[in-house]
Amino acid sequence: MTSVAPVILLAAEKESAEVTDWAARIGWVVGLGLFVALVYWLMREGWKWRGTLQGDLPELPGAPDAPGPARLSMSGRYHGSTTAGQWLDRIVAHGLGTRSRVELTLTDAGLDVVRPGANDFFVPVAALREARLDKGIAGKVLTEGGLLVVTWEHGDKLIDSGFRSDHAAEHNEWVETLNDMINKTETEGAR
């Protein structure tokens, strides 16, 4: 009988579970929601401010009416544009900072960038400067050579634009073809 006595004492010492303080819990949830909304609003304002600072960038050119036959075409993702050589300095003016799906078409006239849900633009062949494979561009880091980066001139600014094909094996052909076109244009311009 002595073993039953401690069990009875333990049962008598137990208290009921605490009742949830709903007012405090709701206050914390509302406070956290307001904090998240404030952070989101500040990020949005920062994005708009960056666009204002880059307001000197001219409007993006549109594709010509008759660009000629396609030399290459690719579907994939547009990951953004940065100031050339500064892979973290994202350009947001004129929608260049908006990630989207992309349809790239290379013609003798230049590079046509068609982005559903975002601003399309065209890079004339005379504005193309370089094409290379890289591993990252503002906010997107991939494996080595996983990103096609095209450097082009717009206004007085050099811009790097990053693309990733749905079929990464296409990247090498794009780099070779673009660099051949650029070299050919520079050679013809030097004459």
C-alpha positions as CSV (number, residue, x, y, z in Angstrom):
1,M,0.0,0.0,0.0
2,T,2.9,2.3,0.5
3,S,3.5,2.4,-3.3
4,V,-0.1,3.7,-3.9
5,A,0.4,6.7,-1.7
6,P,3.0,8.6,-3.8
7,V,0.7,8.2,-6.9
8,I,-2.2,9.7,-5.1
9,L,0.0,12.6,-3.9
10,L,1.2,13.2,-7.5
11,A,-2.3,13.2,-8.8
12,A,-3.3,15.7,-6.1
13,E,-0.4,18.1,-7.0
14,K,-1.2,18.2,-10.7
15,E,-2.8,21.4,-11.9
16,S,-5.0,21.9,-14.9
17,A,-3.3,23.2,-18.1
18,E,-3.0,26.9,-18.6
19,V,-5.6,28.5,-20.8
20,T,-4.3,30.2,-23.9
21,D,-4.1,33.9,-23.8
22,W,-5.8,34.7,-27.1
23,A,-5.4,38.5,-26.8
24,A,-1.6,38.2,-26.5
25,R,-1.4,35.7,-29.4
26,I,-3.6,37.8,-31.7
27,G,-1.4,40.9,-30.8
28,W,1.8,39.0,-31.8
29,V,0.2,37.8,-35.1
30,V,-1.0,41.3,-36.0
31,G,2.4,42.8,-35.0
32,L,4.2,40.3,-37.1
33,G,1.9,40.9,-40.1
34,L,2.5,44.6,-39.8
35,F,6.3,44.1,-39.7
36,V,6.2,41.9,-42.8
37,A,4.0,44.5,-44.6
38,L,6.5,47.2,-43.7
39,V,9.5,45.2,-45.0
40,Y,7.6,44.5,-48.2
41,W,6.7,48.2,-48.6
42,L,10.3,49.3,-48.0
43,M,11.6,46.8,-50.6
44,R,9.1,48.1,-53.1
45,E,10.1,51.7,-52.5
46,G,13.7,50.8,-52.9
47,W,13.0,49.1,-56.2
48,K,11.1,52.3,-57.4
49,W,13.9,54.5,-56.1
50,R,16.5,52.5,-58.1
51,G,14.3,52.9,-61.2
52,T,14.2,56.7,-60.6
53,L,18.0,56.8,-60.2
54,Q,18.4,55.0,-63.5
55,G,15.9,57.4,-65.2
56,D,18.6,58.7,-67.6
57,L,18.6,55.4,-69.5
58,P,16.8,56.0,-72.8
59,E,13.7,54.0,-73.9
60,L,14.4,50.5,-75.1
61,P,14.4,50.1,-78.9
62,G,11.7,48.0,-80.5
63,A,12.2,45.4,-83.1
64,P,12.3,46.6,-86.8
65,D,9.4,45.7,-89.0
66,A,11.6,43.4,-91.2
67,P,14.5,42.1,-89.1
68,G,15.3,39.3,-91.6
69,P,15.5,35.5,-91.2
70,A,16.3,34.0,-87.8
71,R,19.8,32.8,-87.4
72,L,19.2,31.3,-84.0
73,S,16.2,31.2,-81.6
74,M,15.9,30.1,-78.1
75,S,13.2,29.9,-75.4
76,G,14.1,30.1,-71.7
77,R,14.3,32.6,-68.9
78,Y,15.4,36.2,-68.7
79,H,17.2,36.7,-65.4
80,G,17.8,40.5,-65.5
81,S,20.3,43.1,-66.6
82,T,23.1,44.7,-64.8
83,T,25.7,47.4,-65.4
84,A,28.4,45.6,-67.5
85,G,31.1,44.0,-65.3
86,Q,29.2,44.6,-62.1
87,W,27.0,41.5,-61.7
88,L,25.2,42.8,-58.6
89,D,24.3,46.3,-59.9
90,R,20.8,45.4,-61.2
91,I,19.2,47.8,-63.8
92,V,15.4,48.1,-63.1
93,A,14.6,51.0,-65.4
94,H,12.2,50.3,-68.3
95,G,11.4,46.8,-66.9
96,L,14.9,45.4,-67.4
97,G,14.9,44.2,-63.8
98,T,11.8,42.0,-64.2
99,R,12.5,38.3,-64.5
100,S,10.4,36.5,-67.0
101,R,10.1,33.8,-69.7
102,V,11.9,34.8,-72.9
103,E,11.9,34.1,-76.6
104,L,15.3,35.1,-78.1
105,T,15.7,35.5,-81.8
106,L,19.0,36.4,-83.4
107,T,18.8,37.9,-86.9
108,D,21.2,39.9,-89.0
109,A,19.6,43.0,-87.7
110,G,20.2,42.1,-84.0
111,L,18.8,40.4,-81.0
112,D,15.0,40.4,-80.4
113,V,14.0,39.8,-76.8
114,V,10.3,38.9,-76.4
115,R,9.2,38.6,-72.8
116,P,5.5,37.7,-72.1
117,G,4.2,39.8,-69.3
118,A,7.2,42.2,-69.4
119,N,8.6,44.9,-71.8
120,D,10.1,43.4,-75.0
121,F,13.2,45.0,-76.4
122,F,15.6,44.8,-79.4
123,V,19.4,45.0,-79.4
124,P,20.7,46.2,-82.8
125,V,23.7,44.3,-84.0
126,A,25.8,47.5,-83.9
127,A,25.1,47.7,-80.1
128,L,26.2,44.2,-79.3
129,R,29.6,44.1,-77.6
130,E,30.2,40.5,-76.3
131,A,28.6,37.2,-75.5
132,R,29.9,34.8,-72.8
133,L,29.0,32.0,-70.5
134,D,28.9,33.0,-66.8
135,K,27.6,31.6,-63.5
136,G,25.6,34.5,-62.1
137,I,23.8,37.8,-62.5
138,A,22.1,39.9,-59.9
139,G,20.0,37.6,-57.7
140,K,20.7,34.4,-59.8
141,V,23.7,32.1,-59.4
142,L,24.0,28.9,-61.4
143,T,26.7,26.4,-62.1
144,E,29.7,27.6,-64.1
145,G,28.7,28.4,-67.6
146,G,25.0,28.0,-66.8
147,L,24.0,31.5,-67.9
148,L,24.3,33.2,-71.3
149,V,25.3,36.8,-70.7
150,V,25.1,39.3,-73.6
151,T,26.9,42.6,-73.2
152,W,25.3,45.5,-75.2
153,E,25.5,49.3,-75.3
154,H,22.4,51.4,-74.7
155,G,22.8,55.1,-74.7
156,D,26.2,55.7,-73.0
157,K,25.9,52.6,-70.7
158,L,27.2,49.1,-71.2
159,I,24.6,46.5,-70.0
160,D,24.9,42.8,-69.3
161,S,21.7,40.8,-69.8
162,G,21.4,37.2,-68.5
163,F,19.5,34.5,-70.2
164,R,19.1,30.8,-69.5
165,S,17.9,28.5,-72.2
166,D,15.5,25.6,-71.6
167,H,18.2,23.5,-73.2
168,A,21.6,24.6,-71.8
169,A,23.5,22.9,-74.6
170,E,22.4,25.8,-76.9
171,H,24.5,28.3,-74.9
172,N,27.8,27.5,-76.7
173,E,26.3,28.0,-80.1
174,W,24.8,31.3,-79.1
175,V,28.2,32.6,-77.7
176,E,30.0,31.6,-80.9
177,T,27.4,33.0,-83.3
178,L,27.0,36.3,-81.4
179,N,30.8,36.8,-81.1
180,D,31.3,36.1,-84.8
181,M,28.6,38.7,-85.6
182,I,30.2,41.2,-83.3
183,N,33.6,40.7,-84.8
184,K,32.3,40.9,-88.3
185,T,30.4,44.1,-87.5
186,E,33.5,45.7,-85.9
187,T,35.7,44.6,-88.9
188,E,33.2,46.1,-91.4
189,G,32.9,49.3,-89.3
190,A,36.7,49.7,-89.3
191,R,36.9,49.8,-93.1
